[in-house]
Amino acid sequence: MSVNGDEVYEFPDEFILRSGHSVNITSGPNAVHNPPESLKWTETSVWEDSGDPAKLYEPGDFLLVETP
């Protein structure tokens, strides 16, 4: 979830983020879709260039991690 804009990205049902791994969620005209390392959200820019923090929730609205 983008904190500043309240946009929400829902991972594909088949996506699994393994322990110790990371994923980049990209948006905008140069967004990259190269699963499982990079997932394309949209061709429209979502993240603010000034450092839009994000929150990652698991099902049931349990906050797992928040970026600064």
C-alpha positions as CSV (number, residue, x, y, z in Angstrom):
1,M,0.0,0.0,0.0
2,S,1.3,3.4,-0.9
3,V,1.1,5.5,2.3
4,N,1.0,8.9,0.7
5,G,-1.6,8.1,-2.0
6,D,-3.5,5.2,-0.4
7,E,-3.1,3.1,-3.6
8,V,-3.2,-0.6,-2.9
9,Y,-1.4,-3.4,-4.9
10,E,-2.8,-6.9,-4.6
11,F,-0.3,-9.7,-5.3
12,P,-1.4,-12.3,-7.8
13,D,-2.9,-15.3,-6.1
14,E,-0.1,-17.6,-7.3
15,F,2.7,-15.3,-6.0
16,I,4.8,-16.5,-3.1
17,L,7.4,-14.3,-1.4
18,R,9.9,-16.7,0.0
19,S,11.7,-16.0,3.3
20,G,14.9,-14.0,2.8
21,H,13.8,-12.9,-0.7
22,S,12.5,-9.5,-1.9
23,V,10.3,-8.2,-4.7
24,N,10.2,-4.8,-6.4
25,I,6.7,-3.5,-7.3
26,T,7.2,-1.1,-10.3
27,S,4.9,1.4,-11.9
28,G,5.1,4.0,-14.6
29,P,6.1,3.9,-18.3
30,N,9.4,2.1,-17.5
31,A,7.9,-0.5,-15.1
32,V,9.5,-3.9,-15.3
33,H,7.7,-7.2,-15.1
34,N,10.2,-10.0,-14.4
35,P,8.7,-12.3,-11.8
36,P,9.5,-13.2,-9.1
37,E,12.0,-10.4,-8.7
38,S,10.0,-7.6,-10.2
39,L,6.2,-7.2,-10.7
40,K,4.6,-4.5,-12.9
41,W,1.7,-2.7,-11.1
42,T,0.6,-0.3,-13.9
43,E,2.0,1.9,-16.6
44,T,0.8,4.9,-14.7
45,S,3.2,6.3,-12.1
46,V,2.0,5.4,-8.6
47,W,5.0,6.1,-6.3
48,E,5.9,9.7,-5.6
49,D,9.5,10.6,-6.6
50,S,10.1,12.2,-3.2
51,G,10.1,8.9,-1.4
52,D,6.6,7.5,-1.0
53,P,6.7,4.9,1.9
54,A,4.9,1.6,1.6
55,K,3.3,-0.9,3.9
56,L,3.1,-4.7,3.4
57,Y,0.2,-6.5,4.9
58,E,-0.6,-10.2,5.0
59,P,-4.2,-11.4,4.7
60,G,-6.3,-10.3,7.6
61,D,-4.7,-6.8,7.6
62,F,-1.7,-7.8,9.7
63,L,1.1,-5.3,9.1
64,L,4.3,-7.2,8.2
65,V,6.7,-4.3,7.3
66,E,6.7,-0.6,6.6
67,T,9.4,1.3,4.5
68,P,10.7,4.6,5.8
